[in-house]
Amino acid sequence: MPEEPEEKKDVLLPFLFPAILTVVLVMIKLFEVTQEMPLYMLGIRPRQIDGLLGIITSPLIHGDWQHLLSNASPILVLGWMVGYFYPRASLGVLLHSWWATGVLVWLMAGGSAWHIGASGVVYAWAFFLVASGTLRKERRRSVVVALIIVLYGGLIWGMMPGQIGISWESHMAGAAVGLVLALLYRHYDIPPLEPDPFEDEVEEDGVDYKYRG
């Protein structure tokens, strides 16, 4: 069987983690529905001991299918973008977004409601991509920034307080984590310098010379 081209492997490999995560989320929801076993207690309950486990498990639990589906698309798209455009930083970004967002929600969210869903992680990935693309000022990643703004510009409204049934605290926490991770990983995956259009290269007596025209 012929081996896949290297370029194709590079494009498909970053889909692995977000695809597996999406399948896991669907399987958990199916289990919850078929067994009639509400799993909201695996969410985060701010500053309560019984809510600590939710720092790890809350992104796996969703209120209903609509809640799950609203997170599935950005998980696949943004998760792939993190892995494809920032391969060296991707593992740290994907994992730290998960637990750090949960810790902030546990420490800072108000009330005693259970916070569930992967939207905080989605916000972390989105804000990491936007901030990283802005910091690096590289054309391909600038296109990514513009694309995220077009596709997910509405995320900003999810951080507004007072929305019933919406964990705006998770969204704010995820956004903050994404910005911090963009700063921490700003020296990873630096794009190569683009050729200077005003610089010519000539060879003379076996020696390369560069001069500006």
C-alpha positions as CSV (number, residue, x, y, z in Angstrom):
1,M,0.0,0.0,0.0
2,P,1.6,3.3,-1.0
3,E,2.6,5.6,1.8
4,E,0.7,8.8,2.2
5,P,2.5,12.0,1.2
6,E,4.2,13.8,4.1
7,E,2.2,16.9,3.4
8,K,-1.1,15.1,3.9
9,K,0.1,13.5,7.2
10,D,1.1,16.9,8.5
11,V,-2.4,18.3,7.8
12,L,-4.3,15.4,9.2
13,L,-2.3,14.7,12.3
14,P,-3.5,17.8,14.2
15,F,-7.1,16.6,13.8
16,L,-6.3,13.5,16.0
17,F,-6.7,15.1,19.5
18,P,-9.8,17.3,18.8
19,A,-11.4,14.4,16.9
20,I,-10.9,11.9,19.7
21,L,-12.1,14.5,22.2
22,T,-15.3,15.1,20.2
23,V,-16.0,11.3,20.1
24,V,-15.4,11.1,23.8
25,L,-17.8,13.9,24.5
26,V,-20.5,12.3,22.3
27,M,-20.0,8.9,24.1
28,I,-20.3,10.5,27.5
29,K,-23.5,12.2,26.5
30,L,-24.9,9.0,25.1
31,F,-24.1,7.2,28.3
32,E,-25.8,10.0,30.3
33,V,-28.9,9.9,28.2
34,T,-29.3,6.2,27.9
35,Q,-28.6,5.5,31.5
36,E,-30.7,8.4,32.7
37,M,-27.8,9.4,34.9
38,P,-27.2,13.2,35.2
39,L,-23.5,13.9,35.4
40,Y,-23.7,17.6,36.3
41,M,-22.0,16.8,39.6
42,L,-18.8,16.2,37.6
43,G,-18.8,20.0,36.9
44,I,-17.1,22.7,38.8
45,R,-18.7,24.1,42.0
46,P,-16.8,27.2,42.9
47,R,-14.7,27.0,46.1
48,Q,-16.4,23.8,47.2
49,I,-14.5,20.6,47.8
50,D,-17.0,18.5,45.9
51,G,-16.4,20.8,42.9
52,L,-12.6,20.3,42.7
53,L,-12.9,17.2,40.5
54,G,-14.7,19.3,37.9
55,I,-11.4,21.1,37.2
56,I,-10.6,18.0,35.1
57,T,-14.0,16.6,34.3
58,S,-16.3,19.6,33.7
59,P,-15.3,20.1,30.0
60,L,-16.5,16.5,29.4
61,I,-20.1,17.2,30.6
62,H,-22.8,19.1,28.7
63,G,-26.3,20.0,29.6
64,D,-27.9,18.8,26.4
65,W,-27.2,17.9,22.8
66,Q,-27.4,21.5,21.6
67,H,-24.8,22.5,24.3
68,L,-22.5,19.7,23.1
69,L,-22.9,20.5,19.4
70,S,-22.3,24.2,19.9
71,N,-18.8,23.2,21.3
72,A,-18.0,20.3,18.9
73,S,-17.4,22.5,15.8
74,P,-15.0,24.9,17.5
75,I,-13.2,22.1,19.2
76,L,-12.5,20.5,15.8
77,V,-11.6,23.7,14.0
78,L,-9.7,25.5,16.7
79,G,-8.0,22.3,18.0
80,W,-6.8,21.6,14.5
81,M,-5.5,25.2,14.1
82,V,-3.5,25.0,17.4
83,G,-1.9,21.7,16.3
84,Y,-1.2,22.7,12.7
85,F,0.1,26.2,13.2
86,Y,1.8,25.7,16.6
87,P,3.0,22.1,16.6
88,R,5.8,22.6,19.2
89,A,3.5,24.5,21.6
90,S,0.3,22.6,20.9
91,L,0.6,19.9,23.6
92,G,1.2,22.5,26.3
93,V,-1.5,24.8,25.0
94,L,-4.1,22.0,24.7
95,L,-3.4,20.6,28.2
96,H,-2.8,23.9,30.1
97,S,-6.0,25.4,28.6
98,W,-7.9,22.5,30.1
99,W,-6.8,22.6,33.8
100,A,-5.9,26.3,34.1
101,T,-9.4,27.4,32.9
102,G,-10.9,25.1,35.5
103,V,-8.8,26.4,38.3
104,L,-9.7,30.0,37.6
105,V,-13.4,29.1,37.4
106,W,-13.2,27.2,40.7
107,L,-11.4,30.1,42.4
108,M,-13.3,33.1,41.0
109,A,-16.8,32.2,39.8
110,G,-19.7,33.4,41.9
111,G,-22.6,31.5,43.3
112,S,-23.0,27.8,43.9
113,A,-24.1,26.6,40.5
114,W,-22.3,23.8,38.7
115,H,-20.2,24.9,35.7
116,I,-20.1,22.3,32.9
117,G,-19.1,22.2,29.3
118,A,-16.0,22.7,27.1
119,S,-16.7,26.3,26.1
120,G,-14.0,27.6,28.5
121,V,-11.4,25.5,26.8
122,V,-12.7,26.7,23.4
123,Y,-12.3,30.3,24.5
124,A,-8.7,29.5,25.6
125,W,-7.8,28.1,22.2
126,A,-9.5,30.9,20.3
127,F,-7.8,33.7,22.3
128,F,-4.4,31.8,22.1
129,L,-4.7,31.7,18.3
130,V,-5.7,35.3,18.0
131,A,-3.0,36.6,20.4
132,S,-0.3,34.4,19.0
133,G,-1.0,35.4,15.4
134,T,-1.0,39.0,16.4
135,L,2.3,38.7,18.3
136,R,4.1,36.9,15.4
137,K,2.9,39.3,12.6
138,E,3.3,36.5,10.0
139,R,1.0,36.5,7.0
140,R,-0.4,33.0,7.3
141,R,-1.2,33.4,11.0
142,S,-2.7,36.8,10.4
143,V,-5.1,35.1,8.0
144,V,-5.9,32.7,10.8
145,V,-6.6,35.6,13.2
146,A,-9.0,37.1,10.6
147,L,-10.7,33.8,10.0
148,I,-11.3,33.3,13.8
149,I,-12.7,36.8,14.1
150,V,-15.1,36.2,11.2
151,L,-16.2,32.7,12.4
152,Y,-16.2,33.2,16.1
153,G,-16.4,36.9,16.7
154,G,-19.6,36.3,18.5
155,L,-17.6,34.6,21.3
156,I,-17.1,38.1,22.8
157,W,-20.8,38.2,23.8
158,G,-20.4,35.0,25.8
159,M,-18.2,36.9,28.3
160,M,-20.9,39.3,29.2
161,P,-22.2,38.8,32.8
162,G,-25.8,38.2,33.6
163,Q,-26.8,35.7,30.9
164,I,-29.0,33.0,32.3
165,G,-27.7,29.5,32.0
166,I,-24.4,30.7,30.5
167,S,-21.1,30.3,32.4
168,W,-19.6,33.6,31.4
169,E,-17.0,33.0,34.1
170,S,-15.7,30.0,32.2
171,H,-15.5,32.1,29.0
172,M,-13.7,34.9,30.8
173,A,-11.3,32.4,32.4
174,G,-10.6,30.7,29.1
175,A,-9.9,33.9,27.4
176,A,-7.5,35.0,30.1
177,V,-5.7,31.6,30.0
178,G,-5.4,31.8,26.2
179,L,-3.8,35.2,26.4
180,V,-1.3,34.1,29.0
181,L,-0.4,31.0,27.0
182,A,0.2,33.1,23.9
183,L,2.7,35.1,25.9
184,L,4.3,32.1,27.5
185,Y,4.7,30.3,24.1
186,R,5.6,33.3,22.1
187,H,9.1,32.0,21.3
188,Y,7.8,28.6,20.1
189,D,7.0,27.9,16.4
190,I,8.6,31.1,15.2
191,P,8.0,31.3,11.4
192,P,11.2,31.5,9.2
193,L,12.1,35.0,8.0
194,E,10.5,35.9,4.7
195,P,12.8,36.8,1.9
196,D,13.5,40.5,1.6
197,P,12.2,41.7,-1.8
198,F,14.8,44.5,-1.9
199,E,17.7,42.1,-1.3
200,D,19.5,40.4,-4.1
201,E,22.0,37.6,-3.8
202,V,24.9,37.1,-6.2
203,E,27.7,34.7,-6.3
204,E,31.2,35.8,-7.2
205,D,34.3,33.6,-7.2
206,G,32.4,30.9,-5.2
207,V,31.4,33.4,-2.5
208,D,27.8,34.5,-1.9
209,Y,27.3,38.2,-1.5
210,K,24.1,40.0,-0.6
211,Y,23.4,43.6,-1.4
212,R,20.4,45.9,-1.3
213,G,19.1,47.3,-4.6
